[in-house]
């Protein structure tokens, strides 16, 4: 018989008073969000599912496709790509390359990311996809694979086109996966100045003003069209000395780094999008504090297994489990493990078997999927028969 099993893990200082959620500052934008990547939590949001014009934020998906091609060895950073007439004549922001040139993939990436060059973007799209149409198809297929349910691409550069829309939520999915899936390439987004040799010196500065103002900011992308307004996806990584799990109160604080992601869409100016993004990031780091509940690959719980070669299955996460709580409320955290019993082998490593529900009073902070840390193979015929009999009696 299937039943829900609730296991209360945290004990000390667990109160029933609901935490007061901090209120974010006033943000002058059509929509925005603040996402704690380390804790996998939304900290603030406004109209994050409303369709918006993508502008040059589109280039994040273009980069994702190019990075994937690099990882799979379809292209390499030193490979020289031609510049078509179409790429050369692209309007808007440019890297200033022309058809007489063949440009290395790495320089085209810098031109697209730092200078937001539409010409560089088109050269990459044609080089990776063969045709622009095929590349756009790859973009839409990847968006679907990532779970970006409200995004549709019409071009690789982000110029205004009917139906070329996304949402703040989808952009947070894309930005998070870009950083997680391609750690070897995201450093390009922190480059402040770039100009390809032989091209005009103008337009060589990264338009993300926070790179020049906040040393903890290391990306990601700006965007602007008349329809989209001024947009910025910014991410910062700051060190912290946080708290351990409530049951371990009194022990030395947990240390590590904490990454936040802010998305501001439809601001009124280049300076405004930077200011509003900075407000969100600073608020997130001060209004919430990180609590490390479990280490990477630490078993959160080890429930009994039926019909398996092992007696138990270890459940946890390959990365540390950290939650963001309103500052000063870490003592109110409670955790519960929700799973369906009985647990019958086999179980593969990485398989989700349970969920860790983290609450503060009556407020749910986050639900963390718990994965199998060590595979459990199915027992032999006699072992399975014996457990089948025990289950029938139970």
Secondary structure as UniProt FT lines:
FT   STRAND          3..8
FT   TURN            12..13
FT   STRAND          31..36
FT   TURN            37..40
FT   STRAND          41..46
FT   TURN            48..49
FT   STRAND          52..53
FT   HELIX           55..58
FT   HELIX           59..71
FT   TURN            72..73
FT   TURN            77..78
FT   STRAND          80..82
FT   HELIX           85..88
FT   TURN            99..100
FT   STRAND          102..104
FT   HELIX           105..113
FT   HELIX           118..129
FT   HELIX           132..146
FT   TURN            149..150
FT   TURN            162..163
FT   STRAND          165..166
FT   HELIX           168..181
FT   TURN            183..185
FT   HELIX           186..190
FT   TURN            197..198
FT   HELIX           210..213
FT   TURN            215..216
FT   STRAND          217..225
FT   TURN            226..228
FT   STRAND          229..241
FT   HELIX           246..248
FT   TURN            249..250
FT   STRAND          255..267
FT   HELIX           270..287
FT   STRAND          288..294
FT   TURN            296..297
FT   STRAND          301..304
FT   STRAND          312..316
FT   STRAND          321..326
FT   TURN            327..328
FT   HELIX           330..332
FT   STRAND          333..341
FT   TURN            349..350
FT   STRAND          352..360
FT   TURN            361..362
FT   STRAND          363..372
FT   HELIX           381..393
//
